[in-house]
Amino acid sequence: MWRVVASAVLAGVVGLSGGAPAAAQGTARPARDQVTAVSVTPSVSPVPVEGTDGRIHMPYELLLVNFGTDPATIDSVLALDRGHPSRVLDSLTGNQVAAHFAIAQIGTVPGPSAVLGAGQEGIVWMDATVPNRASVPRQIVHRIWVRFPKGQAGGLVPADVTVTVAPTAVSHLPAPVVAPPLSGTRWFDANGCCSIVTAHRGSVNPLDGRTNYPERSGIDFIKLDDHDRLFTGPAVKLSSYAYYGAPVTAAADGEVVELRDGLPDQVPTMEPPLGQLPLADFAGNHVIEKFSYAGHTYYALYAHMKPGSVRGRVHLGEHLRVGQQVGQVGNSGNSAAPHLHFQVMDRPSALASQGIPYAFDRFLLRGRAASENVVTDVLDGRRFTYARGVRPQQQRCRLPLYLDLVDFPRTAAHR
C-alpha cells in the first residue's frame, strides 16, 4: 500500500511536491521528489452553502489519473482543513469510495469498485462540510490511500509513499440567495445535492473542450398531494399529476438571455433513450435568466416547462422581477415525470457550465424521505415515507438537500 496526501493541481507533473524549487532557495536542502503514479486535481474551488441539516456544504470533484502500468485501487479519500490537519471535512472509506467514484467515461456511474486502470482517469465526488460559517477553511488538502498489485515503474514507486502537494482554495464567491421558483406545499427534492451522488450530482459533460458539472447543485422538484402521493390515475397520463402546469416564477430580478418553447411533453414514465434527444432539447422548454448577487453575475435555469407556457409570458432580453411568472411545470425535454429542474450556473448554458450552490431565502422543511428508495416508491405511485426525527422547521437562506420535502411560500412580484 502507498499513501498520497494530495490536493489542488499537481502542476502537470506526477508527484511534484509543494513549495519553491530548491535552486531558488539558495543553500536550502533540495526537495526530494517522488513518483506517485497517480495525480490528483480538483475540478473547482468549492463554494460554501448552508444546507437544511445546518451544516456548510462545499461540493466539488477530484480528478485522478493513473500514470502507472498496473491498476490502482483507491482505498480511501479524506478531505482535511489545511489550517487544522486533524479536522476531517469529508471521509470516504471502503464501499463509500466506490459509491463516489467513477471512471471518466460518458455513461459511467459510481460503483461497484474504485479501481483506476493503467492510463485511466477517474472522478471522486466530494462534499466537504463544517458545522458553521466560522469553521469554513481557507484551503483543503486530501489524503488518498491507493494500492497497487506490485511495484511500479521499475521500482520508482515504493510500496509506501507519502506526498504532500499544493492545497485547493475554498472559493470566496458567495452562494447566491434567491426566492423559490415555486410555491405551495410538499415539493420533493427527488434529485439534488450534496453528499449522495445522484444523477444531478454525478452529471459530467465534456463539452466545448471543458469538463462541465452544471448540475452540481441542481434540483428536480416534484410535488406530492395531500395524501403524500405523486399522482392519482394512470402514471402515463399528464392529467394524473395534479401539479402539472403549476406556475414557475423568477427566483431573482434579472434578464432573460435564453428562451425555448414549443417542444412537446414526454409521456410520463418514458424518458427519452440516451442518444435520441438532441443536446439542444435536453432542458426542454426553458428560460435562462442572468442575475446579480453581491456584485457577482450568475445564471438561473428553469427547465422542462409546459409547451406554450413560456412564450407570451416572457421574451428574450426582458428584465424579470422576482416572483414574475416565466412558465409552468411541464414534462418536456429529458424528463420522465412532470417536474421543475432548477439550477444556478456560471455561464448561460444548461450543459456547458459549472453549477454554483445557491440558497432559497425562506421555506419550510416539512420532512425528509426515509431513504433513497422513497424516490422510486413515489415515482411508482406509492406513498412518501418520512424519516424519523425530522421535525418541521422554518429555513432561512439554506439549500434544500436531496430527499427533503419542503413547502414554499408564494413570492409576490415586485412592482
Sine and cosine of phi, psi and omega as CSV:
sin_phi,cos_phi,sin_psi,cos_psi,sin_omega,cos_omega
0.00,0.00,0.65,-0.76,0.16,-0.99
-0.78,-0.63,0.45,-0.89,-0.10,-0.99
-0.90,-0.44,0.60,-0.80,0.06,-1.00
-0.80,-0.60,0.83,-0.56,0.20,-0.98
-0.99,-0.14,0.95,-0.32,-0.18,-0.98
-0.65,-0.76,0.31,-0.95,0.07,-1.00
-0.12,-0.99,0.03,-1.00,0.08,-1.00
0.72,0.69,-0.53,-0.85,-0.08,-1.00
-0.99,-0.17,0.68,-0.73,0.03,-1.00
-1.00,0.03,0.40,0.91,0.09,-1.00
0.81,0.59,0.42,0.91,0.05,-1.00
0.98,0.21,0.03,1.00,-0.03,-1.00
-0.89,-0.46,0.82,-0.58,0.00,-1.00
-0.91,0.42,0.81,-0.58,0.09,-1.00
0.96,0.27,0.27,0.96,0.02,-1.00
-0.94,0.35,0.84,-0.55,-0.01,-1.00
-0.99,0.17,0.37,-0.93,-0.04,-1.00
-0.96,0.26,0.19,-0.98,0.05,-1.00
0.99,-0.14,0.23,-0.97,-0.01,-1.00
-0.96,0.27,0.47,-0.88,0.03,-1.00
-0.86,0.51,0.53,-0.85,-0.04,-1.00
-0.86,0.51,-0.60,0.80,-0.04,-1.00
-0.88,0.48,-0.44,0.90,-0.03,-1.00
-1.00,0.07,-0.01,1.00,-0.07,-1.00
-0.91,-0.42,0.40,0.92,0.06,-1.00
0.91,0.42,-0.90,-0.44,-0.07,-1.00
-1.00,-0.05,0.20,0.98,0.00,-1.00
-0.87,0.50,0.45,-0.89,-0.01,-1.00
-0.91,0.41,0.76,-0.65,-0.03,-1.00
-0.87,0.50,0.63,-0.78,0.06,-1.00
-0.94,0.34,0.60,-0.80,0.02,-1.00
-0.98,-0.20,0.98,-0.21,-0.01,-1.00
-0.96,0.27,0.47,-0.88,-0.02,-1.00
-0.66,-0.75,0.83,-0.56,0.10,-1.00
-0.94,0.34,0.82,-0.57,-0.05,-1.00
-0.94,-0.35,-0.20,0.98,0.02,-1.00
0.96,0.26,-0.48,0.88,0.03,-1.00
-0.88,-0.47,0.77,-0.64,0.08,-1.00
-0.97,-0.26,0.41,-0.91,-0.06,-1.00
-0.73,-0.69,0.77,-0.64,-0.03,-1.00
-0.67,-0.74,0.75,-0.67,0.06,-1.00
-0.98,0.20,0.47,-0.88,0.01,-1.00
-0.97,0.25,-0.67,0.74,-0.04,-1.00
-0.49,-0.87,0.19,-0.98,0.25,-0.97
-0.99,0.15,0.88,-0.48,-0.12,-0.99
-0.92,0.40,0.61,-0.80,0.03,-1.00
-0.99,-0.16,0.86,-0.50,-0.02,-1.00
-0.94,0.33,0.62,-0.79,0.08,-1.00
-0.54,-0.84,0.58,-0.81,0.01,-1.00
-1.00,0.04,0.76,-0.65,0.02,-1.00
-0.99,-0.15,0.06,-1.00,-0.02,-1.00
-0.94,0.33,-0.16,0.99,0.10,-1.00
-1.00,0.08,0.02,1.00,0.01,-1.00
0.99,0.13,-0.04,1.00,-0.01,-1.00
-0.99,-0.13,0.42,-0.91,0.08,-1.00
-1.00,0.01,0.85,-0.52,-0.02,-1.00
-0.97,-0.23,0.63,-0.78,0.05,-1.00
-0.77,-0.64,0.99,0.12,-0.04,-1.00
-0.98,0.18,0.69,-0.72,0.05,-1.00
-0.29,-0.96,-0.08,-1.00,-0.04,-1.00
-0.72,-0.69,0.43,-0.90,0.13,-0.99
-0.91,-0.42,0.69,-0.72,0.07,-1.00
-0.97,-0.24,0.84,-0.55,-0.02,-1.00
-0.91,-0.42,0.73,-0.68,0.05,-1.00
-0.86,-0.51,0.77,-0.63,0.04,-1.00
-0.99,-0.13,0.97,-0.26,0.04,-1.00
-1.00,0.07,-0.01,1.00,-0.03,-1.00
-0.98,0.20,0.10,-0.99,-0.02,-1.00
-0.99,-0.15,-0.06,1.00,0.04,-1.00
-0.83,-0.56,0.37,-0.93,0.04,-1.00
-0.91,0.42,0.55,-0.83,0.02,-1.00
-0.91,-0.42,0.79,-0.61,0.04,-1.00
-0.99,-0.16,0.84,-0.54,0.02,-1.00
-1.00,0.07,0.94,-0.33,-0.07,-1.00
-1.00,0.08,-0.61,0.80,0.02,-1.00
-0.33,-0.94,0.42,-0.91,0.03,-1.00
-0.68,-0.73,0.82,-0.58,0.07,-1.00
-0.88,-0.48,0.67,-0.74,0.17,-0.99
-0.97,-0.24,0.79,-0.61,-0.10,-1.00
-0.83,-0.55,0.51,-0.86,0.12,-0.99
-0.96,0.27,0.90,-0.44,-0.07,-1.00
-0.88,0.48,-0.55,0.83,0.02,-1.00
-0.96,0.29,-0.37,0.93,0.02,-1.00
-0.67,-0.75,0.98,0.18,-0.15,-0.99
-0.83,0.56,-0.34,0.94,0.01,-1.00
-0.99,0.13,-0.15,0.99,-0.02,-1.00
-1.00,0.05,0.92,-0.38,-0.01,-1.00
-1.00,0.02,0.82,-0.57,-0.02,-1.00
-0.99,-0.12,-0.46,0.89,0.07,-1.00
-0.38,-0.92,0.63,-0.78,-0.05,-1.00
-0.67,-0.74,0.88,-0.48,0.05,-1.00
-0.88,-0.48,0.88,-0.47,0.02,-1.00
-0.70,-0.72,0.40,-0.91,0.07,-1.00
0.82,0.57,-0.78,-0.62,-0.03,-1.00
-0.91,0.41,-0.37,0.93,0.02,-1.00
-0.90,0.45,-0.56,0.83,0.02,-1.00
-0.89,0.45,-0.74,0.67,0.00,-1.00
-0.87,0.49,-0.58,0.82,-0.01,-1.00
-0.95,0.30,-0.21,0.98,0.01,-1.00
-0.86,-0.52,0.30,0.96,-0.08,-1.00
-0.77,-0.64,0.62,-0.79,0.11,-0.99
-0.48,-0.88,0.52,-0.85,0.13,-0.99
-0.92,0.40,0.65,-0.76,-0.01,-1.00
-0.96,0.29,1.00,0.08,-0.06,-1.00
-0.47,-0.88,0.69,-0.73,-0.03,-1.00
-0.84,0.54,0.78,-0.63,0.05,-1.00
1.00,-0.05,-0.17,0.99,0.00,-1.00
-0.99,0.17,0.48,-0.87,0.02,-1.00
-0.75,-0.66,0.32,-0.95,-0.01,-1.00
-0.85,0.52,0.51,-0.86,0.04,-1.00
1.00,0.02,0.30,-0.95,0.01,1.00
-1.00,-0.03,-0.06,1.00,-0.02,-1.00
-0.68,-0.74,0.17,-0.99,0.02,-1.00
-0.85,-0.53,0.95,0.32,-0.04,-1.00
-0.86,-0.52,0.80,-0.60,0.08,-1.00
-0.98,-0.18,0.89,-0.46,0.08,-1.00
-0.95,0.31,0.23,-0.97,0.03,-1.00
-0.84,0.55,0.80,-0.60,0.03,-1.00
0.98,0.21,0.09,1.00,-0.02,-1.00
-1.00,-0.02,0.41,-0.91,0.13,-0.99
-0.91,-0.41,0.65,-0.76,0.02,-1.00
-0.77,-0.64,0.26,-0.97,-0.01,-1.00
-0.85,-0.53,0.70,-0.71,0.13,-0.99
-0.88,-0.48,0.82,-0.57,-0.01,-1.00
-1.00,0.01,0.83,-0.56,-0.07,-1.00
-0.92,-0.39,0.51,-0.86,0.12,-0.99
-0.66,-0.75,0.99,0.14,0.03,-1.00
-0.95,0.31,0.74,-0.67,-0.02,-1.00
-0.72,-0.69,0.47,-0.88,0.09,-1.00
-0.67,-0.74,0.32,-0.95,-0.10,-1.00
-0.96,0.27,-0.36,0.93,-0.04,-1.00
-0.33,-0.94,0.14,-0.99,-0.04,-1.00
-0.88,0.48,-0.60,0.80,-0.04,-1.00
-0.90,0.43,-0.34,0.94,-0.04,-1.00
-1.00,-0.08,0.01,1.00,-0.01,-1.00
-0.90,0.43,0.82,-0.57,-0.04,-1.00
-0.97,0.23,0.36,-0.93,0.13,-0.99
-0.98,0.21,-0.59,0.81,-0.05,-1.00
-0.62,-0.78,0.48,-0.88,0.01,-1.00
-0.86,-0.51,0.67,-0.74,0.16,-0.99
-0.88,-0.47,0.27,-0.96,-0.08,-1.00
-0.77,-0.64,0.72,-0.69,0.08,-1.00
-0.95,-0.32,0.89,-0.46,-0.10,-1.00
-0.84,-0.54,0.79,-0.61,0.05,-1.00
-0.98,-0.21,0.80,-0.60,-0.05,-1.00
-0.76,-0.65,0.61,-0.79,0.04,-1.00
-0.89,-0.45,0.66,-0.75,0.14,-0.99
-0.90,-0.43,0.50,-0.87,0.01,-1.00
-0.94,0.33,-0.34,0.94,0.02,-1.00
-0.31,-0.95,0.08,-1.00,-0.01,-1.00
-0.86,0.52,0.52,-0.86,-0.08,-1.00
-0.94,-0.34,0.45,-0.89,0.18,-0.98
0.76,0.65,0.74,0.68,0.07,-1.00
0.89,0.45,0.50,0.87,0.03,-1.00
1.00,-0.10,-0.01,1.00,0.03,-1.00
-0.93,0.37,-0.41,0.91,0.04,-1.00
-0.96,-0.28,0.98,-0.22,0.01,-1.00
-0.92,0.40,0.14,-0.99,-0.03,-1.00
-0.93,0.36,-0.45,0.89,-0.06,-1.00
-0.66,-0.75,0.94,-0.35,-0.07,-1.00
-0.75,-0.66,0.68,-0.73,0.12,-0.99
-0.86,-0.51,0.82,-0.57,0.00,-1.00
-0.77,-0.63,0.77,-0.63,0.06,-1.00
-0.95,-0.33,0.80,-0.61,-0.03,-1.00
-0.80,-0.60,0.03,-1.00,-0.11,-0.99
-0.84,0.55,0.61,-0.79,0.01,-1.00
-0.99,0.16,0.20,-0.98,0.09,-1.00
-0.97,-0.25,0.74,-0.68,-0.05,-1.00
-0.98,0.20,0.60,-0.80,0.14,-0.99
-0.98,0.20,0.71,-0.70,-0.10,-1.00
-0.91,0.42,0.59,-0.80,0.14,-0.99
-1.00,0.02,-0.04,1.00,0.01,-1.00
-0.92,0.39,0.78,-0.63,-0.01,-1.00
-0.98,0.22,0.62,-0.78,0.14,-0.99
-0.95,0.31,0.87,-0.49,-0.07,-1.00
-0.91,0.42,0.60,-0.80,0.09,-1.00
-0.98,-0.20,0.85,-0.53,-0.08,-1.00
-0.77,-0.64,0.18,-0.98,0.08,-1.00
-0.99,0.13,0.47,-0.88,0.08,-1.00
-0.88,0.47,0.64,-0.77,0.01,-1.00
-0.99,0.11,0.02,1.00,-0.02,-1.00
-0.72,-0.69,0.24,-0.97,0.10,-0.99
-0.68,-0.73,0.34,-0.94,0.01,-1.00
0.94,-0.35,-0.04,-1.00,-0.12,-0.99
-0.99,-0.17,0.34,-0.94,0.17,-0.99
0.85,0.52,0.75,0.66,0.17,-0.99
-1.00,0.03,0.82,-0.57,-0.12,-0.99
-0.97,-0.24,0.81,-0.58,0.10,-0.99
-0.98,0.18,1.00,-0.04,-0.11,-0.99
-1.00,-0.05,0.02,1.00,-0.04,-1.00
-0.19,-0.98,1.00,0.01,-0.11,-0.99
-0.50,-0.87,-0.37,-0.93,-0.09,-1.00
-1.00,-0.08,0.42,-0.91,0.33,0.95
-0.62,-0.79,-0.67,0.75,-0.18,-0.98
-0.97,0.25,-0.50,0.87,0.01,-1.00
-1.00,-0.03,0.68,-0.73,-0.03,-1.00
-0.99,0.12,1.00,0.05,0.07,-1.00
-0.98,0.19,0.01,-1.00,0.04,-1.00
-0.87,0.48,-0.56,0.83,0.06,-1.00
-0.96,0.29,-0.79,0.61,-0.07,-1.00
-0.87,0.49,-0.53,0.85,-0.03,-1.00
-1.00,-0.06,0.10,0.99,-0.03,-1.00
-0.95,0.30,0.81,-0.59,0.03,-1.00
-0.77,-0.64,0.82,-0.58,-0.04,-1.00
-0.86,-0.50,0.95,-0.32,0.10,-1.00
-0.99,0.12,1.00,0.05,-0.06,-1.00
-0.81,-0.58,0.57,-0.82,0.08,-1.00
0.82,0.57,0.54,0.84,0.04,-1.00
0.97,0.25,0.20,0.98,0.00,-1.00
-0.82,-0.57,0.43,-0.90,0.16,-0.99
-1.00,-0.08,0.92,-0.40,-0.12,-0.99
-0.94,-0.34,0.64,-0.77,0.09,-1.00
-0.81,-0.58,0.92,0.40,-0.14,-0.99
-0.94,0.35,-0.44,0.90,-0.11,-0.99
-0.99,-0.16,0.36,0.93,-0.07,-1.00
-0.77,0.63,-0.65,0.76,0.01,-1.00
-0.84,-0.54,0.32,0.95,0.00,-1.00
-0.93,0.37,0.47,-0.88,0.00,-1.00
-0.76,-0.65,0.70,-0.72,0.22,-0.97
-0.99,-0.12,0.91,-0.42,0.02,-1.00
-0.98,-0.18,0.85,-0.53,0.16,-0.99
-0.87,-0.50,0.42,-0.91,-0.15,-0.99
-0.89,-0.45,0.77,-0.64,0.06,-1.00
-1.00,-0.03,0.46,-0.89,0.04,-1.00
-1.00,0.07,-0.11,-0.99,-0.06,-1.00
-0.92,0.40,-0.23,0.97,0.05,-1.00
-0.97,-0.23,0.26,0.97,0.04,-1.00
0.88,0.48,0.59,0.81,0.09,-1.00
-0.88,-0.48,0.46,-0.89,-0.03,-1.00
-0.99,0.16,-0.60,0.80,-0.05,-1.00
-0.53,-0.85,0.32,-0.95,0.07,-1.00
-0.75,-0.67,0.89,-0.46,-0.08,-1.00
0.92,-0.39,-0.22,-0.98,-0.02,-1.00
-0.88,0.48,0.76,-0.65,-0.05,-1.00
-0.90,0.43,-0.37,0.93,-0.07,-1.00
-1.00,0.05,-0.05,1.00,-0.02,-1.00
-0.97,-0.24,0.77,-0.64,0.01,-1.00
-0.88,0.47,-0.51,0.86,-0.01,-1.00
-0.92,0.40,-0.24,0.97,0.01,-1.00
-0.98,0.20,-0.22,0.97,-0.04,-1.00
-0.97,-0.24,0.98,-0.21,-0.13,-0.99
-0.87,0.49,-0.45,0.89,-0.05,-1.00
-1.00,0.06,-0.08,1.00,0.05,-1.00
-0.85,0.53,0.78,-0.63,-0.04,-1.00
1.00,-0.03,0.05,1.00,0.04,-1.00
-0.87,0.50,0.59,-0.81,-0.03,-1.00
-0.89,0.45,0.66,-0.75,0.14,-0.99
-0.93,-0.36,0.79,-0.61,-0.12,-0.99
-0.85,-0.52,0.41,-0.91,-0.03,-1.00
-0.90,0.44,0.73,-0.68,-0.02,-1.00
-1.00,0.10,-0.20,0.98,-0.04,-1.00
-0.37,-0.93,0.26,-0.97,0.19,-0.98
-0.96,0.29,0.74,-0.67,-0.02,-1.00
-0.04,-1.00,-0.12,-0.99,-0.09,-1.00
-0.92,-0.40,0.68,-0.73,0.08,-1.00
-0.97,0.26,0.90,-0.43,-0.03,-1.00
-0.93,-0.36,-0.20,0.98,0.10,-0.99
-0.46,-0.89,0.62,-0.78,-0.06,-1.00
-0.52,-0.85,0.67,-0.75,0.04,-1.00
-0.62,-0.78,0.70,-0.71,0.06,-1.00
-0.52,-0.86,0.25,-0.97,0.06,-1.00
0.99,-0.15,-0.12,0.99,0.07,-1.00
-0.98,0.21,0.61,-0.79,-0.04,-1.00
-0.97,0.26,0.37,-0.93,0.15,-0.99
-0.95,0.31,0.55,-0.84,0.15,-0.99
-0.99,0.17,0.35,-0.94,0.12,-0.99
-0.96,0.26,0.83,-0.55,0.00,-1.00
-0.80,0.60,0.57,-0.82,-0.05,-1.00
0.98,0.21,-0.07,1.00,-0.07,-1.00
-0.85,-0.52,0.97,0.24,0.02,-1.00
-0.92,0.40,0.67,-0.74,-0.02,-1.00
-0.85,0.53,0.69,-0.72,0.03,-1.00
-0.87,0.49,0.60,-0.80,0.02,-1.00
-0.86,0.51,0.76,-0.65,0.01,-1.00
0.99,-0.14,-0.23,0.97,0.00,-1.00
-0.99,-0.15,-0.10,0.99,0.00,-1.00
-0.93,-0.37,0.84,-0.54,0.02,-1.00
-0.86,0.51,0.55,-0.84,0.01,-1.00
-0.82,0.58,-0.60,0.80,-0.04,-1.00
-0.90,0.43,-0.31,0.95,-0.05,-1.00
-0.98,-0.19,-0.04,1.00,-0.09,-1.00
-0.84,0.54,-0.69,0.72,-0.04,-1.00
-0.98,0.17,-0.04,1.00,-0.01,-1.00
0.88,0.47,-0.48,-0.88,0.09,-1.00
-0.95,0.31,0.84,-0.54,-0.17,-0.99
-0.47,-0.88,0.20,-0.98,0.10,-0.99
-0.74,-0.68,0.69,-0.73,0.21,-0.98
-0.92,-0.39,0.80,-0.59,-0.06,-1.00
-0.90,-0.43,0.77,-0.64,0.09,-1.00
-1.00,0.00,0.79,-0.62,0.02,-1.00
-0.58,-0.81,0.23,-0.97,-0.02,-1.00
-0.88,-0.48,0.56,-0.83,0.09,-1.00
-0.54,-0.84,0.81,-0.59,0.02,-1.00
0.79,0.61,0.61,0.80,0.05,-1.00
0.99,0.14,0.09,1.00,0.00,-1.00
-0.91,-0.42,0.48,-0.88,-0.03,-1.00
-0.99,-0.15,0.72,-0.70,0.02,-1.00
-0.71,-0.70,0.17,-0.99,0.02,-1.00
-0.72,-0.70,0.76,-0.65,0.01,-1.00
-0.95,-0.30,0.69,-0.72,0.02,-1.00
-0.93,-0.37,0.78,-0.63,0.12,-0.99
-0.90,-0.44,0.94,-0.35,-0.22,-0.97
-0.85,-0.53,0.31,-0.95,0.10,-0.99
0.93,0.36,0.54,0.84,-0.10,-1.00
-0.98,0.17,0.27,-0.96,-0.07,-1.00
-0.90,0.43,0.67,-0.74,0.04,-1.00
-0.84,0.55,0.72,-0.69,0.04,-1.00
0.99,0.15,0.00,1.00,-0.07,-1.00
-1.00,-0.05,-0.14,0.99,-0.06,-1.00
-0.99,-0.16,-0.85,0.53,0.02,-1.00
-0.91,0.42,0.63,-0.78,-0.06,-1.00
0.99,-0.12,-0.42,0.91,0.09,-1.00
-0.99,-0.15,-0.69,0.73,0.01,-1.00
-0.70,-0.71,0.33,-0.94,0.03,-1.00
-0.67,-0.75,0.35,-0.94,-0.03,-1.00
-0.85,0.53,0.75,-0.67,0.00,-1.00
1.00,0.04,-0.10,0.99,0.00,-1.00
-0.93,0.36,0.61,-0.79,0.09,-1.00
-1.00,-0.04,0.90,-0.44,-0.04,-1.00
-1.00,0.04,0.44,-0.90,0.16,-0.99
-0.94,-0.34,0.61,-0.79,0.01,-1.00
-0.81,0.58,0.72,-0.70,-0.03,-1.00
1.00,-0.01,-0.15,0.99,0.02,-1.00
-0.96,0.28,0.70,-0.72,-0.03,-1.00
-0.95,0.32,0.73,-0.69,0.01,-1.00
-0.90,-0.43,-0.16,0.99,0.00,-1.00
0.15,-0.99,-0.33,-0.94,0.03,-1.00
-0.68,-0.74,0.49,-0.87,0.03,-1.00
-0.86,0.51,0.77,-0.64,-0.01,-1.00
-0.66,-0.75,-0.35,-0.94,-0.05,-1.00
-0.62,-0.78,0.60,0.80,-0.04,-1.00
-1.00,-0.02,0.36,-0.93,0.03,-1.00
0.98,0.22,-0.58,-0.81,-0.05,-1.00
-0.99,0.13,0.98,0.19,-0.14,-0.99
-0.56,-0.83,0.60,-0.80,0.01,-1.00
-0.88,-0.48,-0.07,1.00,0.07,-1.00
-0.38,-0.92,0.53,-0.85,0.01,-1.00
-0.81,0.58,0.76,-0.65,0.04,-1.00
-0.22,-0.98,0.27,-0.96,0.17,-0.98
-0.96,-0.29,0.83,-0.56,0.16,-0.99
-1.00,-0.10,0.85,-0.53,0.00,-1.00
-0.81,-0.58,0.73,-0.68,0.08,-1.00
-0.48,-0.88,0.34,-0.94,0.08,-1.00
-0.88,-0.47,0.64,-0.77,-0.16,-0.99
-0.69,-0.72,0.20,-0.98,0.04,-1.00
-1.00,-0.08,-0.13,0.99,0.00,-1.00
-0.65,-0.76,0.37,-0.93,-0.01,-1.00
-0.99,0.15,0.85,0.53,0.02,-1.00
-0.60,-0.80,0.78,-0.63,-0.01,-1.00
-0.92,0.40,-0.45,0.89,-0.11,-0.99
-0.90,-0.44,-0.56,0.83,-0.06,-1.00
-0.97,-0.24,0.94,0.35,-0.04,-1.00
-0.37,-0.93,0.13,-0.99,0.12,-0.99
-0.97,-0.24,0.78,-0.63,0.04,-1.00
-0.95,0.30,0.68,-0.74,-0.01,-1.00
-0.92,-0.39,0.78,-0.63,0.10,-1.00
-0.87,0.49,0.50,-0.86,-0.04,-1.00
-0.56,-0.83,0.18,-0.98,0.04,-1.00
-0.71,-0.71,0.52,-0.85,0.12,-0.99
-1.00,-0.04,0.63,-0.77,-0.12,-0.99
-0.90,0.43,-0.58,0.81,0.02,-1.00
-0.33,-0.95,0.60,-0.80,0.08,-1.00
-0.14,-0.99,0.18,-0.98,0.04,-1.00
-0.96,-0.29,0.81,-0.58,0.17,-0.99
-0.99,0.15,0.97,-0.26,-0.05,-1.00
-0.98,0.21,-0.61,0.79,-0.03,-1.00
0.00,-1.00,-0.17,-0.98,0.00,-1.00
-0.57,-0.82,0.55,-0.84,0.01,-1.00
-0.91,0.41,0.56,-0.83,-0.04,-1.00
-0.91,0.41,-0.48,0.88,0.00,-1.00
-0.24,-0.97,0.11,-0.99,0.06,-1.00
-0.89,0.46,-0.45,0.89,0.00,-1.00
-0.87,0.48,-0.38,0.92,-0.01,-1.00
-0.90,0.44,-0.52,0.85,0.03,-1.00
-0.87,0.50,-0.74,0.67,0.04,-1.00
-0.90,0.43,-0.66,0.75,0.01,-1.00
-0.85,0.53,-0.74,0.67,-0.04,-1.00
-0.90,0.43,-0.69,0.72,0.01,-1.00
-0.91,0.41,-0.40,0.92,0.04,-1.00
-1.00,0.02,0.01,1.00,0.06,-1.00
0.99,-0.13,0.02,1.00,0.03,-1.00
-1.00,0.09,0.25,-0.97,-0.06,-1.00
-0.97,0.25,0.50,-0.87,0.07,-1.00
-0.91,0.42,0.70,-0.71,0.04,-1.00
-0.95,-0.33,0.85,-0.52,-0.07,-1.00
-0.99,0.13,0.62,-0.79,0.14,-0.99
-0.96,0.29,0.58,-0.82,0.02,-1.00
-0.98,0.21,0.52,-0.85,0.11,-0.99
0.99,0.11,0.03,1.00,0.03,-1.00
-0.98,-0.21,0.96,-0.28,-0.05,-1.00
-1.00,-0.09,0.56,-0.83,0.04,-1.00
-0.82,0.57,0.70,-0.71,-0.06,-1.00
-0.47,-0.88,0.72,-0.69,0.08,-1.00
-0.92,0.40,0.65,-0.76,-0.04,-1.00
-0.86,-0.51,0.65,-0.76,0.05,-1.00
-0.80,-0.60,0.80,-0.60,0.10,-1.00
0.80,0.60,0.78,0.63,0.01,-1.00
-0.74,-0.67,0.35,-0.94,0.04,-1.00
-0.99,-0.14,0.82,-0.57,0.15,-0.99
-0.88,0.48,0.70,-0.72,-0.01,-1.00
-0.99,-0.11,0.35,-0.94,0.04,-1.00
-0.76,0.65,0.75,-0.66,0.02,-1.00
1.00,0.10,0.03,1.00,0.07,-1.00
-0.96,0.30,0.55,-0.83,0.13,-0.99
-0.90,-0.43,0.86,-0.51,-0.17,-0.99
-0.77,-0.64,0.40,-0.92,0.14,-0.99
-0.92,-0.38,0.75,-0.66,0.02,-1.00
-0.95,-0.31,0.70,-0.72,0.08,-1.00
-0.97,0.25,0.30,-0.95,0.07,-1.00
-0.97,0.23,0.75,-0.66,0.01,-1.00
-0.98,-0.20,0.91,-0.42,0.00,-1.00
-0.98,0.21,0.70,-0.72,0.02,-1.00
-0.92,0.40,0.66,-0.75,0.06,-1.00
-0.94,0.33,0.58,-0.81,0.01,-1.00
-0.98,-0.21,0.00,0.00,0.00,0.00
